[in-house]
Amino acid sequence: MARAPVTMHAKLYNDPAFYQRERARIFEKSWLFAGHESQLKNPGDYVARRIADYPILVVKGEGGSVNAFRNFCRHRAHPLVEDGFGNCGAELTCPYHGWRYKHEGRLRVARDFGPADNFDARNFSLNRINTASWRGLVFVNLEKNPGPFTSFIAPLAARMQDMQIEGLRVHHAVSHMIACNWKVYVENYQEGYHIPPAHPYLDSQVISSQYKVTVVPPASFHEAPARDGSPVSGLWAWMWPCLGVNVYGDGGMMMETMSPVGHDHCRLDYLYLFPQGESEDVVQKAVAASEVTTREDIIICERVQRSLNSSGYKQGVLSPKHEMGVAWFQRQVLDATAHPLGFRATAQRLADLANAVRHLGGPMPIARAGYRL
């Protein structure tokens, strides 16, 4: 009989110091979704966002290059542009003191700075970060020497090789602020065990008892057959550390970033992509269906966070049948952060996970997917 893995300690969901550890060891070292190439068509077009409180700016250069920087002026740290997307014109101009940068990051004008023998504009270019594009999706990585993007994207690329997404364009964007630690929301995403009691509409559409999660690091893929017997199409996936990828069977797509905002809040950023010329009715129908489930998940996750903040709850257990995606995610967090509290029961957690995988086999093929036990 499989053992039920023990969850992470509640302390890791409400500790400001642990959040800073996550920022440095997870989000500053991972490939993060930044935006879509349809937002970067012309020179000066930009996308700006914050992920785990890191300000990120992606801008289209004059020669067609896509450049990414930390979104602050090298003078006194004011953001160059506000979060969102738009066009900065021929140069990036800081609204605080008027320093101006070329699209490739070079400081061109330090307005009325005055003579100084220790100031050389060539030493004050914007802080560049790594960027990679795949089939219209733009990713960034803040680490100086990041892991290969091809390894990161490989599981998703294999699942999407026959899906046509190159012609998609951004049609709609929605954001939600949630009063819970980012991991609470991600863990909710990693299982379908809660669907029957928590999501009545979704449960009416899929056979929740046959919900399946397959982990192919750094991704997990989710499947559930439709109740009407129609063939399953599209894709429902999640990419480490905080990205949901949903490809609709009728040709649309939604990217969902689950970004920390401090240790006790997170923000969901939904980016809906559809073929150019898609009707507004189709777009709004997809958005409305997503919003129903999202509102239900927000209520659940905020309630869970309140309990995690109480002194009574320390740790729980995970279902070997339904929640091995959660177990894998928690293992990733603990591996990345190497936190002593998280490793207090490491030997038992690994034994529980390995035992559960051996008993489950098909429903959660972590070991066969390359996960080291």
N, C-alpha and C positions, 0 to 999 in steps of 0.2 A: 504494500500500500504506500502511495506517495505521501511524503511529509509536506506540510504547509509551510512555505518560507515565511520567515519573520520579516515584518516591514522595517523600514528605517525608523530611527528614533524621532519622536515628535520635535525634539530640540532642533533638528536640522531643517525644520519648516518655519522657524520663527526667530532664528539667531542672526542678527545683523553681521556678526563676524564671519559666520559660515557663508552668508551671501557674498561677501567680498572675496572669499575663497573661491566660490563658484564663478564669479566674474573673471578672476585671474586665471583659473585653471580649466574652465569650460568655455566660456564665451569669448575670451580673448584668444583661444586656440582652435576654434571650430570654424567651419565654413557656414556662413549665415546668409540667408536669403535677403537680398537688398531691394529687388524690384524687377521690372520687366523691360525688355528692349523697346517696347512700344511707347514707353515713357521717355525714351532717350533717342528720339529720331533725328533731331537737329543739333548743330553745335550750340552749346550753352544749356541744353536741356539737362535737368538734374533731378535726382531723387535723394531726399534727405530723411533720415530716420534715426531713432535711438533704440538700440538693442542692449539690454542689461546696462543701461545708462551710458553706453558708449555712443558718442555722436558720429554718425556715418554719413558721408556725402559721396554720391556717384554722379559724375558729370560727363557729358559727351564732348569730346574735343573737336577742334577744327578739322583734323584729318580723319575723323571717324573713330578715333580711339575712345575707349570707355575707361575713365580714370576714377580712382576711388581714394578718398582722403578722410582723415579725422576732421569732423566739421567744426573747426575753430580757427580763428586767426592766430598767426604766430606772434602777434604783438601782445595782446592782453586777453586772449582766449574767448573773445565774443564769437558766437556762431556766425558763420558766413551767410547762411540762409536758414530760414525756419524749416521745421520738419514738414514734409510734403513733397510735391513735385511742381516744376515750373521751368522757366528759362531765365538764366542769369545775365543774358546779353553777351557781349564780347569778352567780358572779364568777370571774375568773382570779386565783388567789392564788399569789404567788411562795412556794415552799417554803423559801427561804433566810431572808428577814426578814419575810415576811408582808405585803408590799405587795399591795393588791387593786385589780383593774382591772375595769371593766364590759366586757361583750362587744364593745362598739364601740371599746374601746381606752382610754377615759378613766380616769386614775388616780383612784380613789375614796378610798382610805385608804392613807396612808404610815404604817404602824403605829408609834406611839410615837416618831416622828421627832424631836419636840421643836421649839421655836420657832427659826426662822432667817429673818432679814429678806431673804435672797436666794433663798429657796425658795418657789416657787409651783406647787402641784400641777397647775395647768392647763398648765404647760410640760413636763410629764413623762408625757404620754400615750404609749402604745405606738407604735413606728415602723410606720406602716401601709404596706402594699405593695398594688399593683394586683392585682385579681382579675377573672376572667371565667369564665362557665359556658357550656357548649355541650352540649346533649343529655345532661345529667347529669354530664359531665366538668368538673372544676374546675381551672383554670389560674391561675398567678400570674406576675407580672413585677416584679422588684425595681427596675427603672429608674424614675426619677421621671416621665418622659414617654415611655412605651414606644411602639413601633410598634403600629399598629392590630391588635387581635386578629382582626378579620374577615379581614384579609389573611393572617395566619398560618394560620387554620383553613380557609380557602377550598378548598385542594386536597383536604383530607380530607373536607370537607363535600360536595363534588361527587361523590366516590367513594362516599360513604355515604348519599346522599340517599334511597335506596330500602331501606335497612336499618333494621330496627326495634330500637333499643337503649334506648329510654326506660324500659322496664320492668325493666331489669337491676338486680341488687343485688350487693354484694360478698359472695362466698362463701368466698374463700380468699386468703391472702397468703403469699408465699414470698420470702426474700431470700438472696442469695449474695454473699459477699465474694471478690473475685478479685485475685490478685497480678499485675495488669497495668494499664498506663495506660488510661484510659477510651477513648481513640481506637483502641487495638488491638481492643477488643471491638466498637466501632461499625463499624469497617472490616470485621471478620469478618461482621457482620450485613449489610453492603451488597453482598454478592456470593454467588452460588451455585456458584462455580467449585470450592470446596473440598468440596462435598457428596459426590461419589462416593467419594473416599478417606477422608473424615473422619466421615461420617454414614451408616452402612450402613442403619439403619432408615429414615431419611428418604429415602434414595436408592431404597429398595424401594417407596416410596409415590408418588414423583413422577419425571417424566422430566427429570433434571437437565440434560441437554444442551439442553433448551428453556427453561431458567430465564431469566427476563427481568426486568430492572430498568428502570423508567421514572421519570425525575426530573421532578417538577413542584415547583420550589422553593416553600416550604422542606421539601418532602416527597419521599420516594421510595416507589414502589409495586413490589411483587415478585409475580411470577406464575410458576407451573410447573404444567403439566398433570399430572393424575393418571395413574398407569400403568394403572389399570383402565378408563380411558376415560370415567370419570364426569365430568360437567360441573364446572368449577371454581366454587366458591361461597365466600362469605366475603371476607375482605380481609387482606392482609399488607402493612403499611406502616411507614414510619419518618418521624418528624418531627424537624427540627432543634430543639435540638442533641443530644437524648439520649433519645428516646421511641420505643419500638416499639408499634404498634397492631395487634392480631391479632383479627379478628372471625371466629368459627367458623361454618361453614356451618349448623350445627344450632342457632344462636341464642346461643351464649355469646360471651364477649369476654375478652381478656387485654391489660392495659396493662403494658408493660415499660420501666421507667426505668433507664437506664445512667448512673449518677451517679459522678463522680470522688470519690475519698476520698484526697486528696493526689495527688502526681504519679506514684505507683507502684502504686496500688490503685484499684479501682472496685467499686461495689456494684450488683447487679441487684436491683431490687424488682419482683416480679410481683404484680399485682392481678387476680384472676380474678373475672369478673362473669357471673352467669347469671340467668335469670328466677327470680322468687320461687317457692319450692316445688320447684325443680329437684332431682332425686335426687342423693344423695351419690355414687352410682356414676358418674354422668355427669361430675360435677365432678372426681372423683379420676382418672378415665380421661384427661381433658384435662390435668390436672396431671402425671400420670405420663408421658404422651407428651412433654410439654414438658421435663420433667426429664431425659429421656434425651438429647435434643439439647443441653440446657444443659450437662450434665456433660461431653459431648464438646467443646463449645466452650470451656469453662473450661480443659481440658487444653491445647488448641491455643493459646489466648491467653496462658496463663502461659508456655508454651514460647517463643512468639514474643517475649514481653517479656524473657526471659532473654537471648535473642540480641541484642535491641536494646540491652541494657545492656552487652554486650561491646564491646570496642574494634574488633573486626573488621568489623562490619556498619555501613555508612554510609547507603546508599540502595539501593533496588531499582527494579523496573519493574512496570508494571501492564498486564494483558492488555487490549488494545483490544476484544476480543470479550466478555470476562466481567467486567471490573473497572472500568467507567466510573462506576459508582455510588461506588466508593472514590475515584476521581479527583475526582468532584464534591465529596464530603465534604471531602477534603483541601484543595481549593480554597476551600471555605467557611471552614475553620479559618484558612488563611493570610490570606484577605481580612479576617476578623474581627480577627485579632491583629496584622496588619501587622508581622510579625516579620522582621527583616533576614535571618536565616539562611534562613527559609522562602522569601524572595523572591530569593535568589541566582540561581536559574535560572527566574525568572518567565516571561520571554519564551519560553523553550523549552517550559516546561510548558503555557502557553496554546496555543502552536502545536501541540504534540502532542495536546492535548485537542480542539482544533478539527478537526484532521486526522482523528482517530479518529471523531469524531461524523459528519463528512461521509461517511466510508466505511461507517459502521455504519447510519446512517439509522434504520430501524425499531426495532432492538433496544435502542437507548438514545437516545431523542429529546430530548436535553438542549436543543439549540438551539431546537427548535420549542416547547419548554415555557417558554421565556422566559429561559433561562440566558444571561447575557452572556458572549460569547467575545471 
